[in-house]
Amino acid sequence: MTPSQQRAMDVLWPRFGVEADGQPIDFVALFGRQAPVVVEIGFGNGEAMLHMSQLHPEWNFLGIEVHRPGVGALMLRLEELGISNVRLMSEDAVEILKNQIADTSVDKLLLFFPDPWHKKRHHKRRIVQDEFVQLVRRKLKLDGEFHMATDWQAYAEHMMLVMEQSEGFRNKVARNEYSEAPDYRPVTKFERRGRRLGHGVWDLIFLRQK
């Protein structure tokens, strides 16, 4: 962690940070307003979060990222740009979803470019598995969106297979079809890297139905 990132953790955390205390988050109290809630898991350096929070100031954003330098870097940018509709947690996202995100409280849950664990023996480590998907389902409001993106075709196919078989979700476009990237998802450094390597990028958006 750089000195500036450490300063952010020391000084800016009280403004932007949310502690992992095991208590359900009251989003209205946290943001001081009633607004759609968007949760991004694994925001990295926060590039997408910055873009989204500026494009949609009417949304409330909660970012969850275990890598503390990325959290510190994003807080510095939030302060610099005067952004007030973002809060951050530096914890394991699955535990936060289980313990601190109330059921049916989230309008959109975003998972952009998760680790593809491309070796076959590591596939079981991929976050998009049925147990995780059903956890997401419980947290989303009715018709809430679960939006995934990846630059690994094999992982995109895995995500599609899992999601099409998961109870309580409907593909936003059509069965087994990928979505166009919405305006709120920017071209991130991961996507640019993937394109340089000749990878495509696949977006999947599924709606909670019941």
C-alpha positions in Angstrom: 0.0 0.0 0.0 1.4 3.4 -0.9 1.6 6.2 1.6 -1.3 8.0 0.0 -3.4 4.9 0.0 -2.6 4.4 3.7 -3.6 8.0 4.4 -6.9 7.3 2.7 -7.5 4.3 4.9 -6.6 6.3 8.0 -8.4 9.6 7.2 -11.1 8.9 4.6 -12.4 5.6 5.9 -14.8 7.2 8.4 -16.4 9.0 5.5 -16.6 6.2 2.9 -16.0 3.0 4.8 -18.5 0.6 6.2 -17.4 -1.7 9.0 -18.0 -5.4 9.0 -19.9 -5.7 12.2 -22.3 -8.5 11.2 -25.3 -6.2 11.3 -27.7 -5.7 8.3 -26.9 -2.4 6.6 -29.7 0.2 6.6 -29.0 1.8 3.2 -31.3 4.8 3.8 -29.4 5.6 7.0 -26.1 4.9 5.4 -26.6 7.3 2.4 -29.1 9.6 4.0 -31.7 9.1 1.3 -33.9 6.6 -0.4 -32.4 5.5 -3.8 -31.7 2.4 -5.9 -28.9 0.3 -4.4 -26.2 -1.0 -6.6 -23.6 -3.4 -5.1 -20.3 -4.2 -6.9 -18.3 -7.2 -5.8 -14.5 -7.1 -6.4 -14.2 -3.5 -7.8 -10.4 -3.7 -8.1 -9.0 -0.2 -8.4 -12.6 1.3 -8.6 -12.5 2.4 -12.3 -16.0 1.1 -13.0 -17.3 2.4 -9.7 -16.1 5.9 -10.4 -17.7 5.9 -13.8 -21.0 4.6 -12.6 -21.3 6.9 -9.6 -20.7 9.9 -11.8 -23.0 8.7 -14.6 -25.8 7.9 -12.1 -25.7 10.2 -9.1 -29.3 9.1 -8.4 -28.1 5.6 -7.4 -26.4 4.5 -4.2 -23.3 2.4 -4.6 -21.7 -0.1 -2.2 -18.4 -1.5 -3.4 -16.9 -4.6 -1.7 -13.2 -5.3 -2.3 -10.8 -7.4 -0.2 -7.7 -5.8 -1.6 -7.0 -2.8 0.6 -4.7 -0.8 -1.7 -7.6 -0.7 -4.2 -9.9 0.5 -1.5 -7.5 3.2 -0.6 -6.9 4.3 -4.2 -10.7 4.5 -4.8 -11.3 6.7 -1.7 -8.6 9.1 -2.9 -10.5 9.5 -6.2 -13.9 9.8 -4.5 -12.5 12.6 -2.3 -10.8 14.3 -5.3 -14.0 14.3 -7.4 -16.4 15.1 -4.5 -18.4 11.9 -5.0 -20.9 11.3 -2.2 -23.0 8.3 -3.4 -20.4 5.6 -2.8 -19.6 3.5 0.3 -16.9 0.8 0.5 -16.2 -2.3 2.4 -12.9 -4.2 2.5 -14.0 -7.7 3.3 -14.9 -11.0 1.8 -17.9 -10.3 -0.4 -19.7 -13.6 0.3 -19.6 -13.1 4.0 -20.9 -9.6 3.6 -23.7 -10.8 1.4 -24.6 -13.4 3.9 -24.4 -11.3 7.1 -24.9 -7.7 6.3 -26.9 -7.3 3.1 -30.6 -7.7 3.9 -32.7 -9.9 1.7 -34.6 -8.1 -1.2 -32.6 -4.9 -0.6 -30.5 -4.6 -3.7 -31.5 -3.3 -7.2 -28.4 -4.4 -9.1 -25.5 -6.7 -8.1 -22.5 -6.3 -10.4 -19.6 -8.8 -10.8 -17.2 -7.5 -13.4 -14.2 -9.6 -14.6 -13.9 -12.0 -11.6 -11.0 -14.4 -11.5 -11.8 -17.1 -14.2 -9.7 -19.8 -12.6 -9.0 -21.1 -16.1 -7.3 -24.3 -15.1 -9.8 -27.1 -15.0 -8.8 -28.3 -11.5 -9.5 -24.8 -10.2 -13.0 -24.4 -11.8 -14.6 -25.2 -8.4 -13.1 -21.9 -7.1 -15.1 -19.8 -9.6 -17.5 -17.6 -7.7 -20.4 -18.1 -10.1 -21.7 -21.4 -8.8 -25.3 -22.3 -7.9 -24.9 -21.7 -4.2 -23.6 -18.2 -4.8 -26.2 -17.4 -7.4 -29.0 -18.4 -4.9 -27.4 -16.1 -2.3 -27.5 -13.3 -4.8 -31.1 -14.1 -5.6 -32.1 -13.7 -2.0 -30.5 -10.2 -1.8 -32.0 -8.8 -5.0 -35.4 -7.2 -5.2 -38.0 -8.7 -7.5 -36.8 -7.9 -11.1 -33.4 -6.9 -9.7 -30.4 -7.4 -12.0 -27.4 -9.7 -11.6 -24.9 -8.3 -14.1 -21.7 -10.3 -14.9 -18.9 -9.6 -17.3 -15.9 -11.6 -18.3 -13.2 -11.6 -21.0 -12.7 -15.4 -20.8 -15.1 -17.1 -23.2 -15.0 -20.4 -21.3 -16.0 -18.6 -18.1 -18.8 -16.8 -19.9 -20.1 -20.1 -21.1 -19.8 -21.5 -17.6 -21.7 -18.5 -16.2 -24.4 -18.9 -18.8 -24.8 -22.6 -18.1 -25.1 -21.9 -14.3 -27.5 -19.0 -14.7 -29.8 -20.6 -17.2 -30.2 -23.6 -14.9 -30.6 -21.5 -11.7 -34.0 -21.3 -10.1 -35.6 -17.8 -9.9 -33.7 -16.0 -12.7 -34.6 -15.0 -16.3 -32.1 -13.9 -19.0 -32.8 -10.2 -19.7 -32.5 -10.7 -23.4 -33.2 -14.3 -24.4 -32.3 -17.7 -23.3 -28.6 -18.4 -23.8 -27.9 -15.0 -25.2 -25.4 -12.4 -24.0 -26.4 -8.8 -23.4 -25.0 -5.6 -24.8 -22.9 -3.8 -22.3 -25.1 -1.1 -20.6 -23.9 2.5 -20.6 -23.0 2.3 -16.9 -20.3 -0.4 -17.5 -17.2 1.4 -18.8 -14.3 -0.2 -20.8 -12.0 -1.0 -17.9 -8.3 -1.7 -17.9 -9.2 -5.4 -17.7 -11.3 -5.2 -20.8 -8.6 -3.2 -22.6 -6.1 -5.9 -21.6 -8.4 -8.6 -22.8 -8.9 -7.0 -26.2 -5.1 -6.6 -26.6 -4.8 -10.3 -26.0 -7.5 -11.0 -28.6 -10.2 -11.9 -26.1 -13.8 -10.9 -26.5 -15.9 -9.6 -23.6 -19.2 -11.1 -22.6 -21.9 -9.5 -20.5 -24.7 -11.5 -18.9 -27.7 -9.8 -17.2 -30.3 -11.9 -15.4 -33.4 -10.7 -13.6 -34.7 -12.1 -10.3 -38.1 -13.5 -11.1 -39.3 -14.9 -7.7 
